[in-house]
Structures are given as C-alpha cells and as structure tokens.
C-alpha cells in the first residue's frame, strides 16, 4: 500500500507553463538578436529541469549568474491570476488524500520561496507535510536524492512511495530511486520513450483512483 506521495510542482500541482513562456520570452527579447525566433515548444522544455540547465540551453553565450538574476527579477510579475492556474479537482483530491492519512510531500526543482508562494496562493500549503526544493542541498532530478531523502524522513519503503510528476525527469528520478511513478498529462509534454513512468493519468480524479489501487 502506498503511504508516501511525492508531488512535483510546475505542471503537476500548478500550471506555470504560461508564466515560464512569458518570462523566457521577455529575456529573449531583451538579450537575443532582434531576428531571434521565439519558439514556444522550446520554452516548454524548460518545465522540469533545474533553472541552471535551462539557462545553459537558452543563453550559452552569457554568464549564467547574470541570466539567473534577470530571470528571477522578470518572472515575479507573471505569478498572477492571468498566467498562473491550478488544475480541475486538484484541491479536492489533495484534501481527500490528506484526510485519508497519506503523507503528502513536494520534491521540486523550483526554489522554496516561489514554491511556498504558489501553495499559499491556492490554499494548498497546509495539505503538505514537508517539501524539498532547489533551495535545499540535494541533487536535482533525475538524481534520486530528493526521493531518497523523503523516504528516509518518513521511514517508509520504496514500495510504499509514489512519485507524481509531469515530465521524464520525474519518471527517471523515480526509476533511479526504485519507486513507482505516475505522470499527469495536464500540460502538453514530450515523453522520452526510454524514460516513461509506470502510469499515466489525465486528471486528478484519475490520479485519486490510481492511488487507491496501489
């Protein structure tokens, strides 16, 4: 029986795709040549990996510390109701899982400040027992360090743990930690054939039903 649920953040608990797009679009306009073509699909690939990896892909010609500073400055203004959303039935399902005694945690490459902001904005904060973010001293997914740390923290077995995410980074991290994974197909994603999860779901209702069978 599954006891520990580890949720990713972006694209899993909160739809931040438009926040990401608007932020990277602003940076490309400011720091790329005027004829640079802004590709939404290219930017969509930045949901999942740590920001440092995305910066390396997007701006290899710049000092990464400079771009990260400008990214942090730019992105804050897009965390609004216009660009930031939650998924249908997510709040109800999280509340039900919490009430039924599951341990709800977060393992994300997002920094702690913005993770807490999103959770509090949508009333999710009190559902979660703990979180590990990019601010904490753990290797990023697909390294299994975050998952392993949460397993140790709550004294559960690998078979009692489920990683819930939206990208191949989440599925591969789970595989590396020897735990099961499920990806929620709530935002457009490209899934690498050699990094598929154990399960896919298309809604939070489906996620709840799956968890009850594990």
N, C-alpha and C positions, 0 to 999 in steps of 0.2 A: 504493500500500500504506500502510495506517495504521501509524504508528510511535508517536505520542504519544496516550496515553489520559488524559483529564482527568475524574476522578470527583467528583461532588458527594458530600456526606457524609450528612446526615439523609435517610432514606428511600431512599438509594441504597446506601451501604456499611453503614449501621447503621439499624435500625428504632428510631427515637426517638419515634414517634407517642404512645406511652403516657407517656413522660417529659414531652413537651410538654403533653399533656392534664392530667396531674396537677399540673404547675407552674402552668398558667394557671387551672385550677380553684381551686387554693389562693389565688391572687391575687384571683380574682373573689369568693370567699367573704370574703376579708379586706377588700376595698376597694370592692365594689359593694353596692348596697342589698340587704336580706335577700330581697326578692322577685325579684332578678335571676335570669333563667333561663340556666343554663349549657348552651351548645349545643356538642356535640362536633364537629359539622361545621364550625362557625365556627372553632373552635380548630384543626381540621385544616388550615385555610387558612393557618396560621402556619408551616407547614413549607415553606420555600423562600425567602420574603423575609427581608431583614435584620431583626433584632430591633427596631430603631427604627421600622420601618414597622408591624410588628405592634403595638407599644405604642401608636402613634398611632391605630390602628383600635380597639384594645381599651379604652384609657384616655385618650381625648382630653381629659378633664376634669382630668387630673393632670399634674404636672411629669414629663416623660418620663425625666429623670435619676433621679428618685425611684423610678419603677416599674422601670426597668432595674436599679437597685441591689437592689430587693426580689426581682426575678426571678432575678438571679444568686445571691442568698442562698438562695432557695427551691429552685431546680432541682437543686442539687448532691445533695440527699438522694434524688433519684429515679433517679440514674445507678447502678442496682443490677441484679442479675440478674432481679429481679422485673419491671422495666419496660423494660430495655434488651436488645435482641436483635440478632443478625445473621441474614442470610438463608441458606437452604439452599444448599450448594455454593459459597458466596461465597469462602471461604478457599481451597478447592482451585482454583478458577478463577483467582483472583489469583496464586496461587503458580505456576500453569502459564503465565500471561501473562508474569510476571516472568522465569521460566526461559527463555521463548522470545524474550526480548530486547526486549519492548515497554517504553517509558518510561511508568511509572505515576505519575501526579501527582494532587493534590487541589486543587479550586477550590471553596471553600465560603463561605457567609455565617456559618458557625459560628466562634466565636473559637478561637484557636490552642490555648489551654490545654485546652479540652474536646475539641477535635478530636484532639489527641495522647493525651488520656486514653482516648478510645474506641478509637483504633488500637492502643494498647498493651494495653488490657484484652482485646481479642480476638485479639492476635497478628498484627495487620495492619501494624504500624508499619514493619517492615523491607522490606515489599514496595514502598514508595513512595519515589520519587527526590526529591520535594520537594512542598511544599504552599503554597498561598496561601489565607489565611483572612481573616476580618473584622478581625483584629488588624493586618493588613498594609495599607499605604497605597494601596489600589486601590478604585475604584468597585465597588459591589455589582452582581451580576447583576440585571437582564438587560443591564447595560452589559457590553461585551465585554472590558473592561480586563484581567480575570484571564486569560482565554483568550489574548489577545494577548501578555501578558507571558510566559506559559509557552511559546508558540510561539517567541518571540524567545529565551528562555532556552535552548531545546533545538535551535534552528536548524533547524526543520522547516517545511514548507509547510502552508498551510491544508488542502490535500487529504490531508495525512498526519496530520491531527489529528481526534480524535473526542471529543465531549463526551458524558459519560454521566451522566444525572441522573434525576429523578423528577417534576419539575414544569415548568410552562410557562416559569418563569423560566430554567431550564436550556436549554430549546429555543430561547427567544428570544435568550438570550446567545450561543448557538452561531450562530444566524442572523445576528446582528449582527456576529459575528466571521468570517462566511463559512466556517464549518466544519460538518461533518455532526454530527448529534446522534441519540442514542437515549435513550428514556425507559424505565426499568424499572418495570413495573406490579406492584410488590410490596406496596404500601400503597394504600389507597383514595385516589384523587385525582380532581379535576375538571380536565379539559383544555380550555383555551380553543381554539375552532375556528381562530382566526387565529394561534395560537402552538403549532402541532403540530410534533413532531420529524420527522426523516427516517425514523426507525424506532421501533417499539415491541418490547419483549421481555417475557416473563412469567416468566423465570427466569434464573439465572446461566449455566445450560447453554446457553440460547438466546443469551445475550449473547456467550458464547465463540464459538459457531458463527458468529454475525453478524460478529464482529471478524475472524475468519479469512477471510471473503469480501471484506473491504474493502481 
